[in-house]
């Protein structure tokens, strides 16, 4: 009898403490950019953080500029951004020797965002998801086009090759307009398409050259030829979680939870996961969850650590 009374009294005492602990911790809002890989990385972050005991909400599906604005204004607490994007679009960097060097461009954006915006770049994931221009393999062989210089030469000589890009790449400072200036060919026969439609248009022959990403699963699945960037136009695009400094000050464990994922996300892994979503039409959340379970995580809904255990390293 006394044992049950003590347990009930303890529960009454501890419940308000646990509620206060949850309220103090608050909710982490994770963002994700609106493309397959962005969704996958976002879901990985959400699930890993929930597995570690954090209360997490999602703000997925924004374009690059909108997502960045949401981070700067505190509408989201973190999302995965790419080093080359941040250097050219936000820091307005133009130094080719910096942007094409993974370590230097990372250090440049890390310094810029920390000093100007109170944003912290965590350790980048070790793969480079650069932009890519692609052609059907047999067409590329027939035309003798294997590099972007080859493409530029063909267009300059009068070829009417149709090039498809999405609206964001058309406008970006590291996008189409800068690319044609860098390689010295006229901007003509440009078709704007949603990124998700470009591969189908390319394989069906309604376009001749398509923009994509080097980690896309469709490149190998459709036997496409990725044109080599032989004049080093594209920056290094290593993804990293960019986190508001105030969140890391309040919840420093967030860094360790997210950086723990990095070693497992290799180029081969991300290509496979991208293909599962884009080629097999699987839900990116379920793909991310299955992958996390394979790495030893057990994604679950959020909870709060009992009082006295929240800061312990041996407690999630």
C-alpha positions as CSV (number, residue, x, y, z in Angstrom):
1,X,0.0,0.0,0.0
2,X,2.7,2.5,1.0
3,X,4.7,1.5,-2.1
4,X,1.9,2.5,-4.5
5,X,1.2,5.7,-2.5
6,X,4.8,6.7,-2.9
7,X,4.8,6.0,-6.6
8,X,1.6,8.1,-7.0
9,X,3.1,11.0,-5.0
10,X,6.3,10.8,-7.0
11,X,4.4,10.9,-10.3
12,X,2.5,14.0,-9.1
13,X,5.7,15.7,-8.1
14,X,7.6,14.8,-11.3
15,X,4.9,15.4,-13.9
16,X,5.1,19.3,-13.6
17,X,8.9,19.0,-13.7
18,X,8.7,17.0,-16.9
19,X,6.2,19.4,-18.4
20,X,8.5,22.3,-17.6
21,X,11.4,20.4,-19.1
22,X,9.5,19.9,-22.4
23,X,8.4,23.6,-22.5
24,X,12.0,24.7,-21.9
25,X,13.3,22.5,-24.6
26,X,10.8,23.9,-27.1
27,X,10.2,22.7,-30.6
28,X,12.8,22.5,-33.3
29,X,11.5,23.4,-36.8
30,X,13.4,21.6,-39.6
31,X,13.2,22.9,-43.1
32,X,13.8,21.1,-46.4
33,X,14.3,22.5,-49.9
34,X,11.8,21.4,-52.6
35,X,13.5,18.5,-54.4
36,X,14.1,14.8,-53.7
37,X,17.5,15.1,-52.0
38,X,16.3,18.0,-49.9
39,X,13.3,16.1,-48.7
40,X,15.5,13.0,-47.9
41,X,18.0,15.0,-45.8
42,X,15.2,16.9,-44.1
43,X,13.4,13.7,-43.1
44,X,16.7,12.2,-41.9
45,X,17.3,15.2,-39.6
46,X,13.7,15.1,-38.3
47,X,13.8,11.4,-37.5
48,X,17.3,11.5,-36.0
49,X,16.3,14.4,-33.8
50,X,13.1,12.7,-32.7
51,X,15.1,9.6,-32.0
52,X,17.3,11.7,-29.7
53,X,14.3,13.0,-27.8
54,X,13.6,16.3,-29.4
55,X,10.2,17.7,-30.3
56,X,10.4,18.5,-34.0
57,X,8.1,20.1,-36.6
58,X,8.6,20.1,-40.4
59,X,8.6,23.1,-42.8
60,X,9.3,21.3,-46.1
61,X,8.9,22.2,-49.7
62,X,10.2,25.8,-50.0
63,X,12.5,27.0,-52.8
64,X,16.1,28.0,-52.0
65,X,15.5,31.8,-51.5
66,X,12.3,31.2,-49.4
67,X,14.0,28.6,-47.2
68,X,17.0,30.8,-46.6
69,X,14.7,33.7,-45.6
70,X,12.8,31.4,-43.2
71,X,16.0,30.4,-41.5
72,X,17.3,34.0,-41.2
73,X,14.0,35.2,-39.7
74,X,13.6,32.3,-37.3
75,X,10.7,30.6,-39.0
76,X,12.8,27.5,-39.2
77,X,15.8,26.5,-37.0
78,X,17.8,24.5,-39.5
79,X,17.9,23.0,-43.0
80,X,20.4,21.5,-45.3
81,X,22.1,23.9,-47.7
82,X,24.9,23.4,-50.2
83,X,28.2,25.2,-49.9
84,X,28.4,26.4,-53.5
85,X,24.9,27.8,-53.3
86,X,25.5,29.8,-50.2
87,X,28.8,31.1,-51.5
88,X,27.5,32.3,-54.9
89,X,23.9,33.2,-53.9
90,X,24.1,34.6,-50.4
91,X,27.7,35.6,-49.9
92,X,27.9,36.8,-53.5
93,X,31.3,35.2,-53.9
94,X,32.9,35.1,-57.3
95,X,36.4,33.7,-56.6
96,X,36.7,30.5,-58.7
97,X,39.7,29.3,-56.7
98,X,37.5,29.4,-53.6
99,X,34.2,28.1,-55.0
100,X,35.7,25.0,-56.7
101,X,37.6,23.9,-53.6
102,X,35.4,22.0,-51.1
103,X,37.4,23.0,-48.0
104,X,37.8,26.7,-48.9
105,X,34.2,27.3,-50.0
106,X,33.0,25.6,-46.8
107,X,35.2,27.8,-44.6
108,X,34.1,30.9,-46.6
109,X,30.4,30.3,-46.0
110,X,30.9,29.2,-42.4
111,X,32.7,32.5,-41.6
112,X,30.2,34.6,-43.6
113,X,27.1,33.2,-42.0
114,X,28.5,33.0,-38.5
115,X,29.6,36.7,-38.5
116,X,26.7,38.2,-40.5
117,X,23.6,36.1,-39.7
118,X,24.2,34.1,-36.5
119,X,24.0,30.9,-38.5
120,X,26.3,27.9,-37.9
121,X,27.4,25.5,-40.6
122,X,27.8,22.0,-39.2
123,X,30.4,19.6,-40.7
124,X,29.5,19.0,-44.3
125,X,28.3,15.6,-45.7
126,X,31.1,14.0,-47.8
127,X,29.5,14.1,-51.2
128,X,29.3,16.8,-53.9
129,X,25.9,17.2,-55.5
130,X,26.9,19.5,-58.3
131,X,24.7,20.6,-61.2
132,X,25.0,18.5,-64.3
133,X,24.2,18.8,-68.0
134,X,23.1,15.5,-69.5
135,X,22.4,14.0,-72.9
136,X,21.2,10.6,-74.0
137,X,24.3,8.4,-74.2
138,X,23.9,7.4,-77.9
139,X,23.1,11.0,-78.9
140,X,26.2,12.3,-77.1
141,X,28.4,9.7,-78.8
142,X,26.9,10.4,-82.2
143,X,27.4,14.2,-81.8
144,X,30.8,13.9,-80.2
145,X,29.7,15.9,-77.2
146,X,31.3,14.7,-73.9
147,X,32.2,18.0,-72.2
148,X,30.4,21.3,-71.8
149,X,33.1,22.8,-74.1
150,X,32.0,20.3,-76.8
151,X,28.4,21.4,-76.2
152,X,29.4,25.1,-76.4
153,X,31.2,24.4,-79.7
154,X,28.3,22.6,-81.3
155,X,25.9,25.5,-80.4
156,X,28.3,28.1,-81.6
157,X,28.6,26.3,-84.9
158,X,24.8,26.5,-85.4
159,X,23.5,23.4,-83.8
160,X,19.8,23.8,-82.6
161,X,20.2,21.6,-79.5
162,X,17.4,22.3,-77.1
163,X,18.5,22.7,-73.4
164,X,16.1,22.3,-70.6
165,X,16.7,23.9,-67.2
166,X,14.4,24.7,-64.2
167,X,13.4,28.3,-63.3
168,X,15.8,28.5,-60.4
169,X,18.9,27.5,-62.4
170,X,17.9,29.9,-65.1
171,X,18.1,32.8,-62.6
172,X,20.8,31.8,-60.2
173,X,24.3,33.5,-60.3
174,X,25.8,30.0,-60.6
175,X,23.2,29.0,-63.2
176,X,22.6,29.2,-66.9
177,X,23.4,32.8,-67.7
178,X,26.8,32.6,-66.0
179,X,27.4,29.2,-67.6
180,X,27.0,30.4,-71.2
181,X,29.2,33.4,-70.5
182,X,31.9,31.2,-68.9
183,X,31.9,28.7,-71.8
184,X,31.3,31.4,-74.5
185,X,28.2,30.1,-76.4
186,X,24.9,31.9,-77.2
187,X,21.8,31.5,-75.0
188,X,19.3,30.0,-77.4
189,X,16.8,27.2,-77.6
190,X,16.4,27.2,-73.8
191,X,13.3,25.4,-72.4
192,X,12.2,26.0,-68.8
193,X,10.8,22.9,-67.2
194,X,10.1,21.8,-63.7
195,X,13.1,19.8,-62.5
196,X,11.0,16.7,-62.1
197,X,10.0,16.7,-65.7
198,X,13.4,17.2,-67.3
199,X,14.5,13.5,-67.2
200,X,11.3,12.4,-68.9
201,X,11.6,15.0,-71.6
202,X,15.2,14.0,-72.2
203,X,14.5,10.3,-72.5
204,X,11.4,11.0,-74.7
205,X,13.4,13.2,-77.0
206,X,11.5,16.4,-76.6
207,X,14.7,18.1,-75.5
208,X,18.4,17.3,-76.3
209,X,20.2,18.5,-73.2
210,X,18.9,18.5,-69.6
211,X,19.9,20.0,-66.3
212,X,20.1,17.7,-63.3
213,X,22.1,16.9,-60.2
214,X,25.1,14.6,-60.1
215,X,23.6,12.5,-57.3
216,X,20.3,11.8,-59.2
217,X,19.5,8.2,-59.6
218,X,18.0,8.7,-63.0
219,X,21.4,9.4,-64.6
220,X,22.5,5.7,-64.4
221,X,19.0,4.3,-64.7
222,X,18.3,6.1,-68.0
223,X,21.9,5.5,-69.3
224,X,22.5,9.2,-69.6
225,X,25.8,10.9,-70.4
226,X,26.8,13.6,-67.9
227,X,28.8,16.2,-69.7
228,X,32.1,17.0,-68.0
229,X,32.6,20.5,-66.6
230,X,36.0,20.7,-68.2
231,X,36.5,24.4,-67.5
232,X,35.5,24.1,-63.8
233,X,32.5,26.4,-63.8
234,X,30.4,24.8,-61.1
235,X,31.3,25.3,-57.5
236,X,31.6,22.5,-55.0
237,X,28.2,21.7,-53.6
238,X,28.6,19.8,-50.3
239,X,25.5,19.7,-48.2
240,X,25.6,20.6,-44.5
241,X,23.0,21.4,-41.8
242,X,22.9,25.1,-41.3
243,X,21.5,25.9,-37.8
244,X,20.5,29.0,-36.0
245,X,23.1,29.8,-33.3
246,X,20.5,30.4,-30.6
247,X,19.3,26.8,-31.1
248,X,22.8,25.4,-30.6
249,X,23.4,27.5,-27.5
250,X,20.2,26.2,-26.0
251,X,20.5,22.6,-27.3
252,X,24.1,21.8,-28.1
253,X,23.3,18.1,-28.6
254,X,21.7,18.9,-31.9
255,X,25.2,19.2,-33.4
256,X,26.2,15.7,-32.4
257,X,22.9,14.1,-33.5
258,X,23.1,15.6,-37.0
259,X,26.9,15.2,-37.5
260,X,26.6,11.5,-36.5
261,X,24.7,10.9,-39.7
262,X,27.4,12.3,-42.0
263,X,29.7,9.3,-42.1
264,X,26.9,7.1,-43.4
265,X,25.7,9.3,-46.2
266,X,28.1,8.4,-49.0
267,X,27.7,9.3,-52.7
268,X,26.6,5.8,-53.4
269,X,24.0,5.9,-50.5
270,X,22.5,9.2,-51.6
271,X,22.2,8.1,-55.2
272,X,20.5,4.9,-54.2
273,X,18.0,6.7,-51.9
274,X,17.4,9.4,-54.5
275,X,16.6,6.7,-57.0
276,X,14.2,4.9,-54.6
277,X,12.1,8.2,-54.4
278,X,12.4,9.4,-58.0
279,X,12.4,6.1,-59.9
280,X,10.4,3.8,-57.6
281,X,8.1,6.6,-56.4
282,X,8.5,5.8,-52.8
283,X,7.7,8.2,-50.0
284,X,10.9,10.0,-49.0
285,X,9.9,9.9,-45.3
286,X,9.6,6.1,-45.4
287,X,12.9,5.8,-47.4
288,X,14.7,7.9,-44.9
289,X,13.2,5.9,-42.0
290,X,14.1,2.6,-43.4
291,X,17.7,3.8,-44.0
292,X,18.0,5.2,-40.5
293,X,16.8,1.9,-39.0
294,X,19.5,0.1,-41.0
295,X,22.1,2.5,-39.4
296,X,20.8,1.6,-35.9
297,X,18.3,4.4,-35.3
298,X,14.8,3.7,-34.1
299,X,12.8,6.7,-35.3
300,X,9.9,7.4,-33.0
301,X,7.7,10.3,-31.9
302,X,9.2,12.9,-29.7
303,X,9.4,12.6,-25.9
304,X,11.1,14.3,-23.0
305,X,13.8,12.8,-20.9
306,X,12.9,12.3,-17.2
307,X,14.2,15.0,-14.9
308,X,17.9,14.6,-14.0
309,X,18.7,12.6,-17.2
310,X,18.3,15.3,-19.9
311,X,21.9,16.3,-20.0
312,X,23.5,12.9,-19.6
313,X,25.5,11.6,-22.5
314,X,24.3,8.0,-22.0
315,X,20.6,9.1,-22.3
316,X,19.1,10.1,-25.7
